[in-house]
């Protein structure tokens, strides 16, 4: 068993690599710049060059692996059909694809299209359809929380089913290691509760000892502010879209696939905030 881990520099790919490493499962991490990755991580992980916009990198990345943890990189259109064709030729026996909860019902999402392409490739798969990442709070929302003590997203009063990326990585790693058990299955992975951002702000306030507010900006206010901050327009639109679905009440569904697969309970947001509180302190 030899696994290619894509999205290593992201919130989930890195956690998948950590899980596989802990289980002593051979894996190689796909990055655009192996030298830069080696400088950052030393010999802790093995790296191979993979740029989804450059089909010339596909052969080498797929050369010594038989399964893939696959993520769709943010921004741009990539030749994924060609990548999947090459994966099939290279003898890939399983793909664990990180998708989005309810993606199968939303044809305009790239995840919907990717799931269709993977099925069409006839490579056995597991679709890990994720709820809203808790780690967004210590990623693109971190600066506003740390510097201005506010959560600034246009989600209204809607609730969302937060999930810890470490739990997503656990399910993905299990799907790769026990691929026959999870062959051609789809899992919707969320936490055990749906929360609105007012509740999240209150929990953060209690744990951090600093008053964190959820300011509930409009979509227009959010986009204008993010543009002023210099964020990429495509990123702004995608981020706004994610939170609009929450505002409309479309993101509150809680599932129990994590419990069914692992026999345990998913990470709750209080544990997550305790584990990551250094990101917002100081």
Rosetta blueprint (number, residue, H / E / L):
1 X L
2 X L
3 X E
4 X E
5 X E
6 X L
7 X L
8 X L
9 X L
10 X L
11 X L
12 X L
13 X H
14 X H
15 X H
16 X H
17 X H
18 X H
19 X H
20 X H
21 X H
22 X H
23 X L
24 X L
25 X L
26 X L
27 X E
28 X E
29 X E
30 X E
31 X E
32 X L
33 X L
34 X H
35 X H
36 X H
37 X H
38 X H
39 X H
40 X H
41 X H
42 X L
43 X L
44 X L
45 X L
46 X L
47 X E
48 X E
49 X E
50 X L
51 X L
52 X L
53 X L
54 X L
55 X H
56 X H
57 X H
58 X H
59 X H
60 X H
61 X H
62 X H
63 X L
64 X L
65 X L
66 X L
67 X E
68 X E
69 X E
70 X E
71 X L
72 X L
73 X L
74 X L
75 X L
76 X L
77 X L
78 X L
79 X L
80 X H
81 X H
82 X H
83 X H
84 X H
85 X H
86 X H
87 X H
88 X H
89 X H
90 X L
91 X L
92 X L
93 X L
94 X E
95 X E
96 X E
97 X E
98 X E
99 X E
100 X E
101 X L
102 X L
103 X H
104 X H
105 X H
106 X L
107 X L
108 X L
109 X L
110 X H
111 X H
112 X H
113 X H
114 X H
115 X H
116 X H
117 X H
118 X H
119 X H
120 X H
121 X H
122 X L
123 X L
124 X L
125 X E
126 X E
127 X E
128 X E
129 X E
130 X E
131 X L
132 X E
133 X E
134 X H
135 X H
136 X H
137 X H
138 X H
139 X L
140 X L
141 X L
142 X H
143 X H
144 X H
145 X H
146 X H
147 X H
148 X H
149 X L
150 X E
151 X E
152 X L
153 X L
154 X L
155 X L
156 X L
157 X L
158 X L
159 X E
160 X E
161 X L
162 X E
163 X E
164 X L
165 X H
166 X H
167 X H
168 X H
169 X H
170 X H
171 X H
172 X H
173 X H
174 X H
175 X H
176 X H
177 X H
178 X L
179 X L
180 X L
181 X L
182 X L
183 X L
184 X L
185 X E
186 X E
187 X E
188 X E
189 X E
190 X L
191 X L
192 X L
193 X L
194 X L
195 X E
196 X E
197 X H
198 X H
199 X H
200 X H
201 X H
202 X H
203 X H
204 X H
205 X H
206 X H
207 X H
208 X H
209 X L
210 X L
211 X L
212 X L
213 X E
214 X E
215 X L
216 X L
217 X L
218 X L
219 X H
220 X H
221 X H
222 X H
223 X H
224 X H
225 X H
226 X H
227 X H
228 X H
229 X L
230 X L
231 X L
232 X L
233 X H
234 X H
235 X H
236 X H
237 X H
238 X H
239 X H
240 X H
241 X H
242 X H
243 X H
244 X H
245 X H
246 X H
247 X H
248 X L
249 X L
250 X L
251 X L
252 X L
253 X L
254 X L
255 X L
256 X L
257 X H
258 X H
259 X H
260 X H
261 X H
262 X H
263 X L
264 X L
265 X L
266 X L
267 X L
268 X L
269 X H
270 X H
271 X H
272 X H
273 X H
274 X H
275 X H
276 X H
277 X H
278 X H
279 X H
280 X L
281 X L
282 X L
